[in-house]
Structures are given as structure tokens and as C-alpha cells.
């Protein structure tokens, strides 16, 4: 799989951007996303996502549910990746886009917009015009799981997709914001396989945790932890909009991305 960033054989060393070369990561990531949407590796998840797509929720009876694995969302040259848990049954599994069409996504994309990392504050469906600026959103599990709880085997089966995605993002990637303990635990081994060094002992998850992962052949990666944007956390006040905006700004600053708006 092509990752880009290295001069082609016979290169003269000219640093003028080559549009054809610059397009390679985008094409590779597009191909990865396409292959992810066809995955049927986990029978329990396949059965659940398709059953939900058939039965639907009454409020979405007129929708044609996506009902497939949900790929990552965001530009191929993202400097910051946000990693959650898995698509929601009536969110991403309905709309086909990460964190789109559910309360968790409402909170996340509003915060991204507030700090200048998204073009609009809402994410309703895959064709609503939303753009992310220097940010890609993905998950360690690409299918909606029953009760939002993937099994360890399902998590591990899905890991190669995340590893490939991180490898393709690696030339530009400078920071990762992990939402929740499950995402943190699932992402650390993927980051190791993608080329970053995980400290020993392994860093523990906590809100506002920050550690730097060195890479033997490239730039370091700043790793941040944040409470998940689940309704349980946002409704109880465990994670508030100011807390989320603060973490987004910290991660964006480490990634070299500009942000806007107030700091609180």
C-alpha cells in the first residue's frame, strides 16, 4: 500500500509539489475506506448492524440505513486524528459517517466548530456539506455493536483497519485525541503497529492525559485522552463543552493547527 512522503526513484530532489504524488495518499485512503465498508469479518456485528438497519427506529422510519461498517471521516493529510469507540446503531450505522446523527456527534461536532476545526456545528447526514479542517475522525471498531460493547475479539479483528489508516495518515499526523478508555486501550497497540513507540509502563487513560510517542523514523505523536462524548458523560456533566473544547485546543495546538474562539 502506498503511503507517500518519500521521493520517487530517480527523483532530482526538487521540492516543488507534484500533484500526482500528492494525490497518492488520498487515493490510498479512499481505497481503504471502500474496503472497510465491505468487511464481514465479525458475524455478531454483521447480524446486529443489518438487523438494526432493517427494523430501524420509529423516528427514522423513512431512512434507508447504511447498515455497513463506517469508515473514517476527514482529510488524508490530517494532522490530528480523533478516535472514539464504534458507530452508534442509529447514528453512524444509519448515516454512514462517524459520529453523525446521534447525540454524541452533536456534542463533538459542535465543539469542533466552536474551536474552528469544522465548517459547521452540525453533522446530520453524509451529504450535508460538513468539512473538517486538518482533523480526521475514526474508531477502533467500524461496526455498531450491541449495547455499544464490542468484544475483545471483535476489537482485535478490526485493529488492522485502524493500523492501515494510521500508517496512511502518518506522514502528516502529529496528534491523536482518544475518546474514552476503550478507545485508548484499543488504539495503543494499533499505534505501535503503525510505527510509534509506546512507553513502558504503558500510559494509563485519564481525562487530559498527555504523553508523547516517539517514532524511530519520523516525527513524534502527541497522544491525549478525553472522556468520551457519550450521553452518560455529557448528561451528567462528567464531560462539559468547555472541557471538550479545551482538549480539542490542546490537541490541535500540539498538531500545529490553528483554533478560534474563547478558551472557556
C-alpha positions in Angstrom: 0.0 0.0 0.0 1.4 3.4 -1.0 1.9 5.9 1.9 3.7 8.8 0.2 6.2 11.3 1.7 9.3 9.7 0.2 10.8 10.8 -3.2 10.2 8.5 -6.1 13.0 6.6 -7.6 15.1 8.8 -9.8 13.9 12.0 -8.0 16.1 15.0 -8.6 15.4 16.4 -5.1 13.1 19.1 -6.4 10.8 20.1 -3.6 8.1 21.5 -5.9 4.8 19.7 -5.0 3.9 17.1 -7.5 0.0 17.0 -7.9 0.1 13.3 -8.9 2.3 12.3 -5.9 0.2 14.4 -3.6 -2.9 12.5 -4.7 -1.5 9.1 -3.8 -2.3 9.2 0.0 -5.9 10.4 -0.8 -6.4 7.6 -3.3 -5.0 5.0 -0.9 -7.2 6.2 2.0 -10.2 6.3 -0.3 -9.5 2.7 -1.3 -9.1 1.7 2.4 -12.4 3.3 3.3 -14.1 1.4 0.4 -12.6 -1.9 1.6 -13.7 -1.2 5.2 -17.3 -0.8 4.2 -17.3 -4.3 2.7 -15.9 -6.1 5.8 -18.0 -9.0 7.2 -15.3 -10.5 9.5 -17.4 -10.4 12.7 -20.6 -12.4 12.5 -22.2 -10.9 15.6 -21.6 -7.4 14.4 -22.8 -8.1 10.9 -26.0 -9.6 12.2 -26.6 -6.7 14.6 -25.9 -3.8 12.2 -28.1 -5.4 9.5 -30.9 -6.1 11.9 -30.9 -2.5 13.1 -30.9 -1.3 9.5 -34.0 -3.5 8.8 -36.1 -2.7 11.9 -35.0 0.9 12.3 -36.0 3.3 15.0 -39.5 4.8 14.6 -38.1 8.3 14.4 -36.1 7.2 11.3 -38.6 5.0 9.6 -38.2 6.9 6.3 -34.4 6.5 6.3 -32.5 3.9 4.3 -30.0 2.9 6.9 -26.3 2.5 5.9 -26.1 -0.8 7.8 -22.4 -1.5 7.0 -19.0 -0.7 8.5 -18.5 3.0 8.9 -15.1 4.4 7.5 -13.2 7.3 9.0 -14.1 10.8 8.0 -11.7 13.7 7.3 -8.9 14.8 5.0 -6.0 12.4 4.1 -3.4 15.0 5.3 -5.0 15.4 8.7 -2.6 16.5 11.4 -5.0 15.5 14.2 -6.9 12.2 14.5 -9.8 11.8 16.9 -10.5 8.2 17.8 -13.7 7.0 19.5 -15.2 3.6 20.2 -17.6 2.4 17.5 -20.5 3.8 15.4 -23.9 4.1 17.1 -26.7 1.8 16.0 -28.9 4.7 14.9 -26.1 7.2 14.3 -23.2 6.2 12.1 -24.9 2.9 11.3 -27.8 4.9 9.9 -26.0 7.8 8.2 -22.7 6.1 7.1 -20.5 8.7 8.8 -18.6 8.6 12.1 -20.4 10.4 14.9 -23.2 11.6 12.6 -26.8 11.5 13.5 -26.6 11.0 17.3 -26.2 13.0 20.5 -22.5 12.1 20.9 -21.9 13.5 17.4 -23.9 16.6 18.2 -21.6 17.4 21.1 -18.4 16.5 19.2 -19.0 18.5 16.0 -20.4 21.5 17.9 -17.1 21.6 19.8 -15.0 21.2 16.7 -16.9 24.1 15.1 -16.5 26.2 18.2 -12.7 25.9 18.0 -12.5 26.4 14.2 -11.9 22.8 13.2 -15.2 22.2 11.4 -17.1 24.1 8.8 -20.5 23.8 10.5 -21.8 22.9 14.0 -24.0 20.0 13.0 -23.5 16.6 11.4 -26.8 15.2 10.2 -26.0 13.0 7.1 -23.1 12.2 4.9 -24.1 14.7 2.2 -24.7 17.8 4.5 -21.5 19.6 3.4 -19.6 19.2 6.6 -15.8 19.6 6.3 -13.1 19.1 8.9 -10.0 21.2 8.9 -6.9 19.2 9.5 -8.8 16.6 11.5 -9.9 13.0 10.8 -12.4 11.1 13.0 -12.3 7.3 13.2 -12.8 4.4 15.6 -11.1 1.1 16.5 -14.3 -0.8 15.7 -16.1 0.1 12.5 -19.4 -1.7 13.0 -22.2 -0.7 15.5 -22.0 -3.3 18.4 -24.9 -4.4 20.6 -25.2 -2.2 23.7 -22.2 -0.3 22.4 -19.9 -3.0 23.6 -17.6 -4.8 21.2 -16.0 -7.9 22.4 -12.2 -8.1 22.8 -12.1 -10.5 19.8 -14.1 -8.0 17.7 -11.8 -5.2 18.7 -8.7 -7.2 17.8 -10.2 -8.4 14.5 -10.9 -4.8 13.5 -7.5 -3.5 14.5 -5.7 -4.0 11.2 -8.1 -1.4 9.6 -7.0 1.2 12.2 -3.3 0.3 11.7 -3.6 0.8 8.0 -5.4 4.1 8.4 -2.8 5.4 10.9 0.0 4.4 8.5 -1.6 6.3 5.7 -2.1 9.3 7.9 1.4 9.1 9.5 3.3 11.5 7.2 1.2 14.5 8.3 -0.1 13.2 11.7 1.2 15.0 14.8 -1.5 14.4 17.5 -4.2 12.0 18.5 -7.2 12.6 20.8 -8.6 9.4 22.2 -12.2 9.5 23.5 -12.7 7.1 26.4 -10.8 4.2 28.0 -11.9 1.6 25.4 -10.6 3.7 22.6 -7.3 4.3 24.5 -6.7 0.6 25.2 -7.6 -0.3 21.6 -5.5 2.4 20.0 -2.2 1.9 21.8 -1.4 -1.4 20.1 -2.5 0.0 16.7 -0.2 2.9 17.2 2.7 0.5 18.0 2.0 -1.5 14.8 1.8 1.8 12.8 5.3 2.8 13.8 5.2 4.7 17.1 6.9 3.6 20.3 4.7 3.0 23.3 6.4 3.9 26.6 6.8 1.2 29.3 4.8 1.1 31.5 2.0 1.8 29.1 0.4 5.2 29.7 -2.9 4.9 31.5 -6.1 6.6 30.3 -7.3 9.7 32.1 -9.1 12.8 31.0 -6.4 15.3 30.0 -3.8 12.6 29.9 -0.9 13.6 27.6 2.1 11.6 26.5 4.5 11.8 23.6 5.1 8.7 21.4 8.4 8.8 19.6 8.9 7.2 16.2 12.3 5.9 15.2 11.9 7.1 11.6 9.6 10.1 11.8 8.1 12.9 14.0 6.7 12.3 17.5 3.0 11.9 18.1 1.3 13.7 20.9 -1.3 11.4 22.5 -4.2 12.9 24.5 -7.0 11.3 26.5 -10.5 12.7 26.8 -13.7 11.4 28.4 -16.0 10.0 25.7 -18.7 12.3 24.3 -21.3 9.7 25.3 -24.7 10.8 26.7 -23.8 9.3 30.0 -20.8 11.6 30.3 -22.3 14.7 28.8 -25.7 14.5 30.5 -24.1 14.0 34.0 -21.6 16.8 33.5 -18.6 14.5 33.7 -17.6 16.0 30.3 -18.8 19.5 29.7 -18.5 21.5 26.4 -15.7 23.7 27.9 -13.7 20.6 28.9 -14.1 19.2 25.4 -13.1 22.4 23.7 -10.1 22.7 26.0 -8.9 19.2 25.0 -9.5 19.9 21.3 -7.4 23.1 21.5 -4.6 21.3 23.3 -4.5 18.5 20.7 -4.8 21.0 17.8 -2.0 23.1 19.2 0.3 20.1 19.5 -0.7 19.2 15.9 0.1 22.7 14.7 -3.5 23.5 13.8 -4.9 27.0 14.4 -8.0 27.3 16.5 -10.5 30.1 17.1 -13.0 31.2 19.8 -12.8 31.7 23.5 -10.6 29.5 25.7 -13.5 28.6 28.1 
